Amino acid sequence: MMDALMRKRPEQTEQTENDLKQAFWKLYAAKPIEQITVSEIAQLAGYNRGTFYLHFQDIYDVLSTIEHDLLQQMSSCVETCMQRLDAGDEPIDCMQGVLDFYTKQREYVVVLLGPHGDPAFTAQLKSLLKPLWLTYVLHKEPKKSEQETDLMLEYTLSGALFMISRWLQNPHGVSPEKLLHLVYHFALQR
């Protein structure tokens, strides 16, 4: 019966889910996920616990949904970047699209890559960026073993993500263009 009700009002269902996700995010940005309750989310969103459970299995399901949406957007961004590189664009110009994504999703990225963030999200983000790094960043390197390549990937990706995350926390004093040059120089040129 609930499925039929949810299908009849997709706009309302989507709005309810967005309200619940926003309420969750307000709480998650302020405290670790282990300290968040379904009751808090539902109350903050203006719904009851039953409504929460119509849309999500638990608190971790909300986080997973948000992360999945962000990773899908990032995947599209990386794909566009790789197409531009294949067409001959300069790496730093393509990186602008990636930085634009991070800037647009700042409120999420800062938290997810921060101290209370989800290490699984960071790992998934690195995994998503690895093909880009392998094809366009590390291709200039002399032939390395698989272990050496994995270590180089970890080092450069971690450094780039950390630099962007720190900049998003406090972007004053460093322009987006300067940040791109710093990431390019330190993470890509070594």
Sine and cosine of phi, psi and omega as CSV:
sin_phi,cos_phi,sin_psi,cos_psi,sin_omega,cos_omega
0.00,0.00,-0.68,0.73,0.01,-1.00
-0.90,0.43,-0.62,0.79,0.03,-1.00
-0.86,0.50,-0.67,0.74,0.02,-1.00
-0.90,0.44,-0.66,0.76,0.02,-1.00
-0.90,0.44,-0.67,0.74,-0.02,-1.00
-0.93,0.38,-0.56,0.83,0.02,-1.00
-0.95,0.32,-0.52,0.86,-0.02,-1.00
-0.95,0.33,-0.47,0.88,-0.07,-1.00
-0.79,-0.61,0.91,0.41,-0.07,-1.00
-0.89,0.46,-0.55,0.84,0.01,-1.00
-0.91,0.41,-0.67,0.74,0.01,-1.00
-0.92,0.38,-0.65,0.76,0.04,-1.00
-0.88,0.48,-0.72,0.69,0.01,-1.00
-0.89,0.46,-0.65,0.76,0.01,-1.00
-0.90,0.43,-0.67,0.75,0.02,-1.00
-0.89,0.47,-0.72,0.69,0.03,-1.00
-0.87,0.49,-0.68,0.73,0.03,-1.00
-0.89,0.45,-0.65,0.76,0.04,-1.00
-0.87,0.48,-0.70,0.72,0.00,-1.00
-0.91,0.41,-0.66,0.75,0.03,-1.00
-0.91,0.42,-0.66,0.75,0.03,-1.00
-0.90,0.44,-0.66,0.75,0.03,-1.00
-0.90,0.45,-0.71,0.71,0.06,-1.00
-0.84,0.54,-0.72,0.70,-0.09,-1.00
-0.90,0.43,-0.63,0.78,0.05,-1.00
-0.85,0.53,-0.66,0.75,0.00,-1.00
-0.95,0.30,-0.69,0.73,-0.05,-1.00
-0.91,0.40,-0.53,0.85,0.04,-1.00
-0.93,0.36,-0.36,0.93,-0.06,-1.00
-0.98,-0.21,-0.38,0.93,-0.05,-1.00
-0.42,-0.91,0.32,-0.95,0.00,-1.00
-0.88,0.47,0.47,-0.89,-0.06,-1.00
-0.86,0.50,-0.51,0.86,-0.02,-1.00
-0.90,0.43,-0.33,0.94,-0.03,-1.00
-0.99,-0.15,0.09,1.00,-0.02,-1.00
-0.98,-0.18,0.67,-0.74,0.04,-1.00
-0.90,-0.43,0.38,-0.92,0.06,-1.00
-0.88,0.48,-0.63,0.77,0.01,-1.00
-0.86,0.51,-0.67,0.74,0.03,-1.00
-0.88,0.48,-0.71,0.70,-0.01,-1.00
-0.88,0.47,-0.77,0.63,-0.04,-1.00
-0.87,0.50,-0.71,0.70,-0.01,-1.00
-0.89,0.45,-0.71,0.70,0.00,-1.00
-0.89,0.46,-0.59,0.81,0.00,-1.00
-0.99,0.16,-0.24,0.97,0.00,-1.00
1.00,0.03,0.42,0.91,0.00,-1.00
-0.81,-0.59,0.02,-1.00,0.08,-1.00
-0.97,-0.24,0.16,-0.99,-0.04,-1.00
-0.86,0.51,-0.59,0.81,0.00,-1.00
-0.87,0.50,-0.65,0.76,0.03,-1.00
-0.90,0.43,-0.65,0.76,0.04,-1.00
-0.83,0.56,-0.75,0.67,-0.08,-1.00
-0.95,0.30,-0.23,0.97,0.14,-0.99
-0.95,0.32,-0.43,0.90,-0.10,-0.99
-0.95,-0.32,-0.49,0.87,-0.07,-1.00
-0.67,-0.74,0.50,-0.87,0.03,-1.00
-0.96,0.27,-0.66,0.75,-0.02,-1.00
-0.27,-0.96,-0.10,-0.99,-0.04,-1.00
-0.89,0.45,-0.63,0.78,-0.01,-1.00
-0.92,0.40,-0.47,0.88,0.06,-1.00
-0.92,0.40,-0.62,0.79,0.05,-1.00
-0.89,0.46,-0.75,0.66,0.01,-1.00
-0.86,0.51,-0.71,0.71,0.00,-1.00
-0.87,0.49,-0.65,0.76,0.02,-1.00
-0.89,0.45,-0.71,0.70,0.01,-1.00
-0.89,0.45,-0.73,0.69,0.00,-1.00
-0.89,0.46,-0.67,0.74,0.01,-1.00
-0.86,0.50,-0.71,0.70,0.01,-1.00
-0.87,0.49,-0.70,0.72,0.01,-1.00
-0.90,0.43,-0.68,0.73,-0.01,-1.00
-0.92,0.40,-0.57,0.82,0.07,-1.00
-0.90,0.44,-0.69,0.72,0.03,-1.00
-0.90,0.44,-0.67,0.74,0.00,-1.00
-0.91,0.41,-0.62,0.78,0.03,-1.00
-0.86,0.51,-0.69,0.72,0.05,-1.00
-0.89,0.46,-0.66,0.75,0.02,-1.00
-0.89,0.46,-0.71,0.71,0.00,-1.00
-0.91,0.41,-0.66,0.75,0.02,-1.00
-0.87,0.49,-0.69,0.72,0.05,-1.00
-0.89,0.46,-0.67,0.74,0.02,-1.00
-0.87,0.49,-0.71,0.70,-0.01,-1.00
-0.91,0.42,-0.61,0.79,0.05,-1.00
-0.90,0.43,-0.66,0.75,0.02,-1.00
-0.91,0.42,-0.64,0.77,0.03,-1.00
-0.91,0.42,-0.65,0.76,0.05,-1.00
-0.88,0.48,-0.53,0.85,0.00,-1.00
-0.99,0.16,-0.07,1.00,0.08,-1.00
0.97,-0.24,0.08,1.00,0.04,-1.00
-0.91,0.41,0.41,-0.91,0.04,-1.00
-0.96,0.29,0.61,-0.80,-0.01,-1.00
-0.82,0.57,-0.66,0.75,-0.05,-1.00
-0.91,0.40,-0.53,0.85,0.05,-1.00
-0.93,0.37,-0.63,0.78,0.01,-1.00
-0.94,0.34,-0.55,0.84,0.01,-1.00
-0.90,0.44,-0.41,0.91,0.02,-1.00
-0.85,0.52,-0.64,0.77,0.03,-1.00
-0.89,0.46,-0.63,0.78,0.04,-1.00
-0.92,0.40,-0.70,0.71,0.03,-1.00
-0.90,0.44,-0.62,0.78,0.06,-1.00
-0.86,0.51,-0.66,0.75,0.05,-1.00
-0.87,0.50,-0.77,0.64,-0.01,-1.00
-0.87,0.50,-0.66,0.75,-0.02,-1.00
-0.91,0.42,-0.69,0.72,0.01,-1.00
-0.90,0.44,-0.60,0.80,-0.04,-1.00
-0.98,-0.19,0.41,0.91,-0.10,-0.99
-0.74,0.68,-0.76,0.65,-0.08,-1.00
-0.86,0.51,-0.53,0.85,0.01,-1.00
-0.99,0.12,-0.73,0.69,-0.08,-1.00
-0.88,0.48,-0.69,0.72,-0.01,-1.00
-0.86,0.51,-0.67,0.74,-0.02,-1.00
-0.96,0.28,-0.73,0.69,-0.07,-1.00
-0.92,0.40,-0.51,0.86,0.03,-1.00
-1.00,-0.10,0.00,1.00,-0.04,-1.00
-1.00,0.01,-0.14,-0.99,-0.09,-1.00
-0.89,0.46,-0.50,0.87,0.02,-1.00
-0.99,-0.13,0.12,0.99,-0.06,-1.00
-0.95,0.31,-0.02,-1.00,-0.05,-1.00
-0.98,-0.19,0.93,-0.37,0.02,-1.00
-0.85,0.53,-0.49,0.87,0.03,-1.00
-0.91,0.42,-0.58,0.82,0.04,-1.00
-0.91,0.42,-0.70,0.71,0.02,-1.00
-0.86,0.51,-0.69,0.73,0.01,-1.00
-0.90,0.44,-0.66,0.75,0.01,-1.00
-0.92,0.39,-0.62,0.78,0.03,-1.00
-0.90,0.43,-0.69,0.72,0.05,-1.00
-0.88,0.48,-0.68,0.73,0.01,-1.00
-0.87,0.50,-0.63,0.77,0.03,-1.00
-0.92,0.40,-0.58,0.81,-0.04,-1.00
-1.00,0.10,-0.29,0.96,-0.08,-1.00
-0.83,0.56,-0.72,0.70,0.00,-1.00
-0.86,0.51,-0.63,0.78,0.04,-1.00
-0.89,0.47,-0.73,0.68,-0.01,-1.00
-0.89,0.45,-0.72,0.69,-0.02,-1.00
-0.89,0.46,-0.69,0.72,-0.09,-1.00
-0.97,0.23,-0.61,0.79,-0.17,-0.99
-0.89,-0.45,-0.18,0.98,-0.03,-1.00
-0.93,-0.36,-0.82,0.58,-0.09,-1.00
-1.00,0.05,-0.01,1.00,-0.02,-1.00
-0.91,0.41,-0.36,0.93,0.01,-1.00
-0.98,0.17,-0.25,0.97,-0.04,-1.00
-0.96,0.29,0.56,-0.83,0.13,-0.99
-0.87,0.50,0.40,-0.92,-0.03,-1.00
-0.79,0.62,0.79,-0.61,0.00,-1.00
-0.85,-0.53,0.32,-0.95,0.10,-0.99
-0.94,0.34,0.27,-0.96,0.02,-1.00
-0.86,0.50,-0.66,0.75,0.02,-1.00
-0.89,0.46,-0.70,0.71,0.01,-1.00
-0.90,0.44,-0.67,0.75,0.02,-1.00
-0.89,0.45,-0.70,0.72,0.04,-1.00
-0.87,0.50,-0.67,0.74,0.02,-1.00
-0.90,0.44,-0.68,0.74,0.02,-1.00
-0.91,0.42,-0.65,0.76,0.05,-1.00
-0.87,0.49,-0.75,0.66,-0.01,-1.00
-0.85,0.52,-0.72,0.70,-0.04,-1.00
-0.90,0.44,-0.77,0.64,-0.07,-1.00
-0.95,0.32,-0.65,0.76,0.01,-1.00
-0.92,0.39,-0.69,0.73,0.02,-1.00
-0.88,0.48,-0.69,0.72,0.01,-1.00
-0.89,0.46,-0.72,0.70,0.00,-1.00
-0.90,0.45,-0.72,0.70,0.01,-1.00
-0.90,0.44,-0.65,0.76,0.01,-1.00
-0.91,0.42,-0.69,0.72,0.01,-1.00
-0.87,0.49,-0.71,0.71,-0.02,-1.00
-0.92,0.40,-0.68,0.73,0.02,-1.00
-0.88,0.48,-0.71,0.70,0.02,-1.00
-0.89,0.46,-0.66,0.75,0.01,-1.00
-0.90,0.43,-0.65,0.76,0.02,-1.00
-0.90,0.44,-0.51,0.86,0.04,-1.00
-0.93,0.36,-0.55,0.84,-0.03,-1.00
-0.48,-0.88,0.99,0.15,-0.08,-1.00
-0.98,0.19,-0.09,1.00,-0.06,-1.00
-0.93,0.37,0.72,-0.70,0.05,-1.00
0.99,-0.11,-0.30,0.96,0.05,-1.00
-0.77,-0.64,0.89,-0.46,0.00,-1.00
-0.95,0.31,0.35,-0.94,0.07,-1.00
-0.84,0.54,-0.62,0.79,0.01,-1.00
-0.90,0.44,-0.67,0.74,0.02,-1.00
-0.91,0.42,-0.66,0.75,0.04,-1.00
-0.86,0.51,-0.72,0.70,0.02,-1.00
-0.85,0.53,-0.67,0.75,0.02,-1.00
-0.92,0.40,-0.62,0.78,0.04,-1.00
-0.90,0.43,-0.73,0.68,0.02,-1.00
-0.88,0.48,-0.71,0.70,-0.01,-1.00
-0.87,0.48,-0.72,0.70,-0.04,-1.00
-0.92,0.40,-0.77,0.63,-0.10,-0.99
-0.99,0.16,-0.68,0.73,-0.08,-1.00
-1.00,0.07,-0.52,0.86,-0.11,-0.99
-0.98,-0.22,-0.60,0.80,-0.05,-1.00
-1.00,-0.04,-0.44,0.90,-0.04,-1.00
0.72,0.69,0.00,0.00,0.00,0.00
